[in-house]
């Protein structure tokens, strides 16, 4: 739900919940830095164009 694609080629992945951009997927960055799965993960709602 909080994942975003950015326009920056050097940092194409972003996290709206934590407010950062990175080269890696945000979930991988959070797991590496904290040692735990992301606590702000929310699945995207189902259906056409849900969550946009």
N, CA, C, O and CB atoms as a CASP TS submission, in Angstrom:
PFRMAT TS
TARGET T0000
AUTHOR 0000-0000-0000
METHOD Language model
MODEL 1
PARENT N/A
ATOM      1  N   UNK     1       0.810  -1.180   0.000  1.00  0.00           N
ATOM      2  CA  UNK     1       0.000   0.000   0.000  1.00  0.00           C
ATOM      3  C   UNK     1       0.869   1.265   0.000  1.00  0.00           C
ATOM      4  O   UNK     1       0.497   2.272  -0.602  1.00  0.00           O
ATOM      5  CB  UNK     1      -0.930  -0.014   1.195  1.00  0.00           C
ATOM      6  N   UNK     2       2.018   1.215   0.670  1.00  0.00           N
ATOM      7  CA  UNK     2       2.874   2.389   0.802  1.00  0.00           C
ATOM      8  C   UNK     2       3.992   2.436  -0.227  1.00  0.00           C
ATOM      9  O   UNK     2       4.742   3.411  -0.284  1.00  0.00           O
ATOM     10  CB  UNK     2       3.464   2.430   2.175  1.00  0.00           C
ATOM     11  N   UNK     3       4.112   1.387  -1.047  1.00  0.00           N
ATOM     12  CA  UNK     3       5.158   1.333  -2.063  1.00  0.00           C
ATOM     13  C   UNK     3       4.878   2.348  -3.163  1.00  0.00           C
ATOM     14  O   UNK     3       3.728   2.557  -3.551  1.00  0.00           O
ATOM     15  CB  UNK     3       5.267  -0.083  -2.655  1.00  0.00           C
ATOM     16  N   UNK     4       5.937   2.975  -3.661  1.00  0.00           N
ATOM     17  CA  UNK     4       5.794   3.883  -4.798  1.00  0.00           C
ATOM     18  C   UNK     4       6.977   3.729  -5.735  1.00  0.00           C
ATOM     19  O   UNK     4       8.086   3.400  -5.313  1.00  0.00           O
ATOM     20  CB  UNK     4       5.672   5.344  -4.325  1.00  0.00           C
ATOM     21  N   UNK     5       6.723   3.973  -7.015  1.00  0.00           N
ATOM     22  CA  UNK     5       7.780   3.998  -8.020  1.00  0.00           C
ATOM     23  C   UNK     5       8.161   5.461  -8.195  1.00  0.00           C
ATOM     24  O   UNK     5       7.292   6.314  -8.375  1.00  0.00           O
ATOM     25  CB  UNK     5       7.321   3.336  -9.391  1.00  0.00           C
ATOM     26  N   UNK     6       9.465   5.757  -8.143  1.00  0.00           N
ATOM     27  CA  UNK     6       9.914   7.139  -8.273  1.00  0.00           C
ATOM     28  C   UNK     6      10.433   7.398  -9.677  1.00  0.00           C
ATOM     29  O   UNK     6      10.588   6.472 -10.473  1.00  0.00           O
ATOM     30  CB  UNK     6      10.999   7.457  -7.236  1.00  0.00           C
ATOM     31  N   UNK     7      10.698   8.649  -9.971  1.00  0.00           N
ATOM     32  CA  UNK     7      11.236   9.037 -11.271  1.00  0.00           C
ATOM     33  C   UNK     7      12.760   9.083 -11.261  1.00  0.00           C
ATOM     34  O   UNK     7      13.371   9.340 -12.299  1.00  0.00           O
ATOM     35  CB  UNK     7      10.681  10.390 -11.684  1.00  0.00           C
ATOM     36  N   UNK     8      13.379   8.840 -10.123  1.00  0.00           N
ATOM     37  CA  UNK     8      14.839   8.908 -10.024  1.00  0.00           C
ATOM     38  C   UNK     8      15.461   7.566 -10.407  1.00  0.00           C
ATOM     39  O   UNK     8      15.214   6.569  -9.729  1.00  0.00           O
ATOM     40  CB  UNK     8      15.270   9.309  -8.595  1.00  0.00           C
ATOM     41  N   UNK     9      16.258   7.514 -11.467  1.00  0.00           N
ATOM     42  CA  UNK     9      16.873   6.260 -11.882  1.00  0.00           C
ATOM     43  C   UNK     9      17.779   5.647 -10.808  1.00  0.00           C
ATOM     44  O   UNK     9      17.875   4.424 -10.710  1.00  0.00           O
ATOM     45  CB  UNK     9      17.666   6.483 -13.141  1.00  0.00           C
ATOM     46  N   UNK    10      18.435   6.474 -10.014  1.00  0.00           N
ATOM     47  CA  UNK    10      19.336   5.957  -8.981  1.00  0.00           C
ATOM     48  C   UNK    10      18.574   5.390  -7.779  1.00  0.00           C
ATOM     49  O   UNK    10      19.104   4.554  -7.047  1.00  0.00           O
ATOM     50  CB  UNK    10      20.280   7.059  -8.517  1.00  0.00           C
ATOM     51  N   UNK    11      17.329   5.846  -7.573  1.00  0.00           N
ATOM     52  CA  UNK    11      16.508   5.371  -6.442  1.00  0.00           C
ATOM     53  C   UNK    11      15.075   5.160  -6.939  1.00  0.00           C
ATOM     54  O   UNK    11      14.195   5.982  -6.684  1.00  0.00           O
ATOM     55  CB  UNK    11      16.539   6.399  -5.235  1.00  0.00           C
ATOM     56  N   UNK    12      14.852   4.061  -7.643  1.00  0.00           N
ATOM     57  CA  UNK    12      13.548   3.867  -8.279  1.00  0.00           C
ATOM     58  C   UNK    12      12.423   3.399  -7.356  1.00  0.00           C
ATOM     59  O   UNK    12      11.260   3.409  -7.760  1.00  0.00           O
ATOM     60  CB  UNK    12      13.693   2.891  -9.368  1.00  0.00           C
ATOM     61  N   UNK    13      12.738   2.996  -6.140  1.00  0.00           N
ATOM     62  CA  UNK    13      11.716   2.480  -5.223  1.00  0.00           C
ATOM     63  C   UNK    13      11.557   3.417  -4.041  1.00  0.00           C
ATOM     64  O   UNK    13      12.538   3.969  -3.542  1.00  0.00           O
ATOM     65  CB  UNK    13      12.077   1.062  -4.737  1.00  0.00           C
ATOM     66  N   UNK    14      10.320   3.596  -3.592  1.00  0.00           N
ATOM     67  CA  UNK    14      10.085   4.484  -2.460  1.00  0.00           C
ATOM     68  C   UNK    14       9.079   3.900  -1.486  1.00  0.00           C
ATOM     69  O   UNK    14       8.312   2.998  -1.825  1.00  0.00           O
ATOM     70  CB  UNK    14       9.605   5.834  -2.945  1.00  0.00           C
ATOM     71  N   UNK    15       9.096   4.429  -0.271  1.00  0.00           N
ATOM     72  CA  UNK    15       8.160   4.036   0.777  1.00  0.00           C
ATOM     73  C   UNK    15       7.491   5.299   1.311  1.00  0.00           C
ATOM     74  O   UNK    15       8.154   6.161   1.888  1.00  0.00           O
ATOM     75  CB  UNK    15       8.885   3.247   1.925  1.00  0.00           C
ATOM     76  N   UNK    16       6.179   5.405   1.118  1.00  0.00           N
ATOM     77  CA  UNK    16       5.448   6.571   1.614  1.00  0.00           C
ATOM     78  C   UNK    16       5.341   6.548   3.132  1.00  0.00           C
ATOM     79  O   UNK    16       5.351   7.608   3.758  1.00  0.00           O
ATOM     80  CB  UNK    16       4.051   6.629   0.992  1.00  0.00           C
ATOM     81  N   UNK    17       5.239   5.376   3.740  1.00  0.00           N
ATOM     82  CA  UNK    17       5.072   5.262   5.193  1.00  0.00           C
ATOM     83  C   UNK    17       6.291   5.778   5.942  1.00  0.00           C
ATOM     84  O   UNK    17       6.151   6.485   6.940  1.00  0.00           O
ATOM     85  CB  UNK    17       4.803   3.813   5.583  1.00  0.00           C
ATOM     86  N   UNK    18       7.489   5.433   5.471  1.00  0.00           N
ATOM     87  CA  UNK    18       8.715   5.853   6.147  1.00  0.00           C
ATOM     88  C   UNK    18       9.390   7.033   5.465  1.00  0.00           C
ATOM     89  O   UNK    18      10.327   7.617   6.010  1.00  0.00           O
ATOM     90  CB  UNK    18       9.678   4.701   6.223  1.00  0.00           C
ATOM     91  N   UNK    19       8.917   7.385   4.275  1.00  0.00           N
ATOM     92  CA  UNK    19       9.424   8.557   3.576  1.00  0.00           C
ATOM     93  C   UNK    19      10.844   8.445   3.060  1.00  0.00           C
ATOM     94  O   UNK    19      11.639   9.369   3.230  1.00  0.00           O
ATOM     95  CB  UNK    19       9.342   9.709   4.462  1.00  0.00           C
ATOM     96  N   UNK    20      11.176   7.322   2.430  1.00  0.00           N
ATOM     97  CA  UNK    20      12.513   7.191   1.844  1.00  0.00           C
ATOM     98  C   UNK    20      12.435   6.583   0.457  1.00  0.00           C
ATOM     99  O   UNK    20      11.431   5.978   0.078  1.00  0.00           O
ATOM    100  CB  UNK    20      13.416   6.340   2.741  1.00  0.00           C
ATOM    101  N   UNK    21      13.518   6.754  -0.295  1.00  0.00           N
ATOM    102  CA  UNK    21      13.687   6.167  -1.616  1.00  0.00           C
ATOM    103  C   UNK    21      14.972   5.363  -1.605  1.00  0.00           C
ATOM    104  O   UNK    21      15.913   5.705  -0.889  1.00  0.00           O
ATOM    105  CB  UNK    21      13.711   7.258  -2.733  1.00  0.00           C
ATOM    106  N   UNK    22      15.021   4.290  -2.397  1.00  0.00           N
ATOM    107  CA  UNK    22      16.225   3.466  -2.423  1.00  0.00           C
ATOM    108  C   UNK    22      16.349   2.724  -3.745  1.00  0.00           C
ATOM    109  O   UNK    22      15.423   2.692  -4.556  1.00  0.00           O
ATOM    110  CB  UNK    22      16.219   2.472  -1.261  1.00  0.00           C
ATOM    111  N   UNK    23      17.510   2.134  -3.936  1.00  0.00           N
ATOM    112  CA  UNK    23      17.764   1.295  -5.107  1.00  0.00           C
ATOM    113  C   UNK    23      17.077  -0.064  -4.926  1.00  0.00           C
ATOM    114  O   UNK    23      16.659  -0.691  -5.900  1.00  0.00           O
ATOM    115  CB  UNK    23      19.296   1.112  -5.332  1.00  0.00           C
ATOM    116  N   UNK    24      16.968  -0.505  -3.686  1.00  0.00           N
ATOM    117  CA  UNK    24      16.351  -1.803  -3.363  1.00  0.00           C
ATOM    118  C   UNK    24      14.875  -1.623  -3.032  1.00  0.00           C
ATOM    119  O   UNK    24      14.409  -0.502  -2.828  1.00  0.00           O
ATOM    120  CB  UNK    24      17.083  -2.478  -2.177  1.00  0.00           C
ATOM    121  N   UNK    25      14.143  -2.733  -2.980  1.00  0.00           N
ATOM    122  CA  UNK    25      12.759  -2.677  -2.534  1.00  0.00           C
ATOM    123  C   UNK    25      12.716  -2.223  -1.074  1.00  0.00           C
ATOM    124  O   UNK    25      13.532  -2.675  -0.271  1.00  0.00           O
ATOM    125  CB  UNK    25      12.068  -4.058  -2.706  1.00  0.00           C
ATOM    126  N   UNK    26      11.789  -1.344  -0.717  1.00  0.00           N
ATOM    127  CA  UNK    26      11.724  -0.845   0.657  1.00  0.00           C
ATOM    128  C   UNK    26      11.605  -1.950   1.708  1.00  0.00           C
ATOM    129  O   UNK    26      12.180  -1.833   2.790  1.00  0.00           O
ATOM    130  CB  UNK    26      10.560   0.091   0.792  1.00  0.00           C
ATOM    131  N   UNK    27      10.876  -3.006   1.408  1.00  0.00           N
ATOM    132  CA  UNK    27      10.738  -4.090   2.383  1.00  0.00           C
ATOM    133  C   UNK    27      12.081  -4.742   2.684  1.00  0.00           C
ATOM    134  O   UNK    27      12.319  -5.167   3.814  1.00  0.00           O
ATOM    135  CB  UNK    27       9.753  -5.139   1.873  1.00  0.00           C
ATOM    136  N   UNK    28      12.962  -4.828   1.690  1.00  0.00           N
ATOM    137  CA  UNK    28      14.290  -5.401   1.902  1.00  0.00           C
ATOM    138  C   UNK    28      15.159  -4.475   2.750  1.00  0.00           C
ATOM    139  O   UNK    28      15.919  -4.940   3.599  1.00  0.00           O
ATOM    140  CB  UNK    28      14.971  -5.678   0.558  1.00  0.00           C
ATOM    141  N   UNK    29      15.048  -3.170   2.521  1.00  0.00           N
ATOM    142  CA  UNK    29      15.815  -2.198   3.300  1.00  0.00           C
ATOM    143  C   UNK    29      15.394  -2.244   4.763  1.00  0.00           C
ATOM    144  O   UNK    29      16.243  -2.269   5.653  1.00  0.00           O
ATOM    145  CB  UNK    29      15.628  -0.777   2.734  1.00  0.00           C
ATOM    146  N   UNK    30      14.090  -2.256   5.014  1.00  0.00           N
ATOM    147  CA  UNK    30      13.582  -2.286   6.392  1.00  0.00           C
ATOM    148  C   UNK    30      14.031  -3.561   7.093  1.00  0.00           C
ATOM    149  O   UNK    30      14.473  -3.512   8.241  1.00  0.00           O
ATOM    150  CB  UNK    30      12.039  -2.181   6.410  1.00  0.00           C
ATOM    151  N   UNK    31      13.924  -4.703   6.418  1.00  0.00           N
ATOM    152  CA  UNK    31      14.333  -5.979   7.032  1.00  0.00           C
ATOM    153  C   UNK    31      15.830  -5.983   7.342  1.00  0.00           C
ATOM    154  O   UNK    31      16.242  -6.443   8.407  1.00  0.00           O
ATOM    155  CB  UNK    31      13.985  -7.164   6.102  1.00  0.00           C
ATOM    156  N   UNK    32      16.639  -5.477   6.423  1.00  0.00           N
ATOM    157  CA  UNK    32      18.090  -5.457   6.637  1.00  0.00           C
ATOM    158  C   UNK    32      18.456  -4.525   7.800  1.00  0.00           C
ATOM    159  O   UNK    32      19.291  -4.877   8.632  1.00  0.00           O
ATOM    160  CB  UNK    32      18.818  -5.012   5.347  1.00  0.00           C
ATOM    161  N   UNK    33      17.846  -3.357   7.860  1.00  0.00           N
ATOM    162  CA  UNK    33      18.197  -2.371   8.877  1.00  0.00           C
ATOM    163  C   UNK    33      17.645  -2.703  10.256  1.00  0.00           C
ATOM    164  O   UNK    33      18.306  -2.446  11.262  1.00  0.00           O
ATOM    165  CB  UNK    33      17.706  -1.023   8.460  1.00  0.00           C
ATOM    166  N   UNK    34      16.437  -3.273  10.319  1.00  0.00           N
ATOM    167  CA  UNK    34      15.822  -3.530  11.625  1.00  0.00           C
ATOM    168  C   UNK    34      15.900  -4.997  12.048  1.00  0.00           C
ATOM    169  O   UNK    34      15.772  -5.320  13.229  1.00  0.00           O
ATOM    170  CB  UNK    34      14.378  -3.093  11.600  1.00  0.00           C
ATOM    171  N   UNK    35      16.111  -5.883  11.068  1.00  0.00           N
ATOM    172  CA  UNK    35      16.132  -7.305  11.379  1.00  0.00           C
ATOM    173  C   UNK    35      14.742  -7.896  11.503  1.00  0.00           C
ATOM    174  O   UNK    35      14.600  -9.058  11.885  1.00  0.00           O
ATOM    175  CB  UNK    35      16.892  -7.539  12.648  1.00  0.00           C
ATOM    176  N   UNK    36      13.711  -7.120  11.189  1.00  0.00           N
ATOM    177  CA  UNK    36      12.329  -7.568  11.292  1.00  0.00           C
ATOM    178  C   UNK    36      11.567  -7.190  10.027  1.00  0.00           C
ATOM    179  O   UNK    36      11.971  -6.284   9.299  1.00  0.00           O
ATOM    180  CB  UNK    36      11.649  -6.964  12.538  1.00  0.00           C
ATOM    181  N   UNK    37      10.472  -7.882   9.773  1.00  0.00           N
ATOM    182  CA  UNK    37       9.637  -7.479   8.631  1.00  0.00           C
ATOM    183  C   UNK    37       9.059  -6.081   8.870  1.00  0.00           C
ATOM    184  O   UNK    37       8.972  -5.635  10.014  1.00  0.00           O
ATOM    185  CB  UNK    37       8.489  -8.507   8.397  1.00  0.00           C
ATOM    186  N   UNK    38       8.678  -5.412   7.831  1.00  0.00           N
ATOM    187  CA  UNK    38       8.139  -4.062   7.935  1.00  0.00           C
ATOM    188  C   UNK    38       6.867  -4.055   8.775  1.00  0.00           C
ATOM    189  O   UNK    38       5.947  -4.833   8.520  1.00  0.00           O
ATOM    190  CB  UNK    38       7.861  -3.484   6.540  1.00  0.00           C
ATOM    191  N   UNK    39       6.814  -3.183   9.771  1.00  0.00           N
ATOM    192  CA  UNK    39       5.648  -3.103  10.653  1.00  0.00           C
ATOM    193  C   UNK    39       4.520  -2.281  10.042  1.00  0.00           C
ATOM    194  O   UNK    39       3.393  -2.304  10.536  1.00  0.00           O
ATOM    195  CB  UNK    39       6.046  -2.507  11.991  1.00  0.00           C
ATOM    196  N   UNK    40       4.819  -1.562   8.976  1.00  0.00           N
ATOM    197  CA  UNK    40       3.790  -0.733   8.342  1.00  0.00           C
ATOM    198  C   UNK    40       3.237  -1.354   7.060  1.00  0.00           C
ATOM    199  O   UNK    40       2.531  -0.687   6.303  1.00  0.00           O
ATOM    200  CB  UNK    40       4.353   0.638   8.035  1.00  0.00           C
ATOM    201  N   UNK    41       3.552  -2.614   6.814  1.00  0.00           N
ATOM    202  CA  UNK    41       3.067  -3.278   5.607  1.00  0.00           C
ATOM    203  C   UNK    41       1.542  -3.382   5.649  1.00  0.00           C
ATOM    204  O   UNK    41       0.966  -3.797   6.655  1.00  0.00           O
ATOM    205  CB  UNK    41       3.704  -4.685   5.459  1.00  0.00           C
ATOM    206  N   UNK    42       0.901  -3.001   4.551  1.00  0.00           N
ATOM    207  CA  UNK    42      -0.534  -3.170   4.365  1.00  0.00           C
ATOM    208  C   UNK    42      -0.738  -3.639   2.940  1.00  0.00           C
ATOM    209  O   UNK    42      -0.244  -3.004   2.009  1.00  0.00           O
ATOM    210  CB  UNK    42      -1.327  -1.844   4.657  1.00  0.00           C
ATOM    211  N   UNK    43      -1.463  -4.749   2.745  1.00  0.00           N
ATOM    212  CA  UNK    43      -1.697  -5.198   1.380  1.00  0.00           C
ATOM    213  C   UNK    43      -2.570  -4.202   0.626  1.00  0.00           C
ATOM    214  O   UNK    43      -3.415  -3.529   1.217  1.00  0.00           O
ATOM    215  CB  UNK    43      -2.349  -6.584   1.376  1.00  0.00           C
ATOM    216  N   UNK    44      -2.360  -4.116  -0.663  1.00  0.00           N
ATOM    217  CA  UNK    44      -3.150  -3.222  -1.507  1.00  0.00           C
ATOM    218  C   UNK    44      -4.575  -3.750  -1.596  1.00  0.00           C
ATOM    219  O   UNK    44      -4.760  -4.960  -1.724  1.00  0.00           O
ATOM    220  CB  UNK    44      -2.522  -3.090  -2.924  1.00  0.00           C
ATOM    221  N   UNK    45      -5.577  -2.901  -1.534  1.00  0.00           N
ATOM    222  CA  UNK    45      -6.966  -3.379  -1.685  1.00  0.00           C
ATOM    223  C   UNK    45      -7.168  -4.049  -3.033  1.00  0.00           C
ATOM    224  O   UNK    45      -6.493  -3.717  -4.007  1.00  0.00           O
ATOM    225  CB  UNK    45      -7.962  -2.215  -1.529  1.00  0.00           C
ATOM    226  N   UNK    46      -8.085  -4.980  -3.084  1.00  0.00           N
ATOM    227  CA  UNK    46      -8.385  -5.695  -4.321  1.00  0.00           C
ATOM    228  C   UNK    46      -9.265  -4.844  -5.218  1.00  0.00           C
ATOM    229  O   UNK    46      -9.913  -3.904  -4.758  1.00  0.00           O
ATOM    230  CB  UNK    46      -9.067  -7.040  -4.024  1.00  0.00           C
ATOM    231  N   UNK    47      -9.283  -5.174  -6.483  1.00  0.00           N
ATOM    232  CA  UNK    47     -10.186  -4.521  -7.419  1.00  0.00           C
ATOM    233  C   UNK    47      -9.442  -3.617  -8.381  1.00  0.00           C
ATOM    234  O   UNK    47      -8.285  -3.262  -8.157  1.00  0.00           O
ATOM    235  CB  UNK    47     -11.228  -3.726  -6.672  1.00  0.00           C
ATOM    236  N   UNK    48     -10.126  -3.249  -9.456  1.00  0.00           N
ATOM    237  CA  UNK    48      -9.483  -2.382 -10.459  1.00  0.00           C
ATOM    238  C   UNK    48      -9.202  -1.000  -9.905  1.00  0.00           C
ATOM    239  O   UNK    48     -10.066  -0.347  -9.320  1.00  0.00           O
ATOM    240  CB  UNK    48     -10.358  -2.263 -11.702  1.00  0.00           C
ATOM    241  N   UNK    49      -7.958  -0.574 -10.109  1.00  0.00           N
ATOM    242  CA  UNK    49      -7.503   0.754  -9.707  1.00  0.00           C
ATOM    243  C   UNK    49      -7.670   1.017  -8.222  1.00  0.00           C
ATOM    244  O   UNK    49      -7.763   2.177  -7.820  1.00  0.00           O
ATOM    245  CB  UNK    49      -8.242   1.800 -10.482  1.00  0.00           C
ATOM    246  N   UNK    50      -7.711   0.004  -7.409  1.00  0.00           N
ATOM    247  CA  UNK    50      -7.833   0.186  -5.960  1.00  0.00           C
ATOM    248  C   UNK    50      -6.552   0.774  -5.392  1.00  0.00           C
ATOM    249  O   UNK    50      -5.454   0.370  -5.776  1.00  0.00           O
ATOM    250  CB  UNK    50      -8.158  -1.149  -5.266  1.00  0.00           C
ATOM    251  N   UNK    51      -6.688   1.699  -4.506  1.00  0.00           N
ATOM    252  CA  UNK    51      -5.549   2.291  -3.858  1.00  0.00           C
ATOM    253  C   UNK    51      -4.830   3.353  -4.661  1.00  0.00           C
ATOM    254  O   UNK    51      -3.757   3.792  -4.245  1.00  0.00           O
ATOM    255  CB  UNK    51      -4.613   1.248  -3.514  1.00  0.00           C
ATOM    256  N   UNK    52      -5.355   3.783  -5.771  1.00  0.00           N
ATOM    257  CA  UNK    52      -4.686   4.795  -6.589  1.00  0.00           C
ATOM    258  C   UNK    52      -5.246   6.151  -6.328  1.00  0.00           C
ATOM    259  O   UNK    52      -4.802   7.129  -6.930  1.00  0.00           O
ATOM    260  CB  UNK    52      -4.804   4.472  -8.054  1.00  0.00           C
TER
END
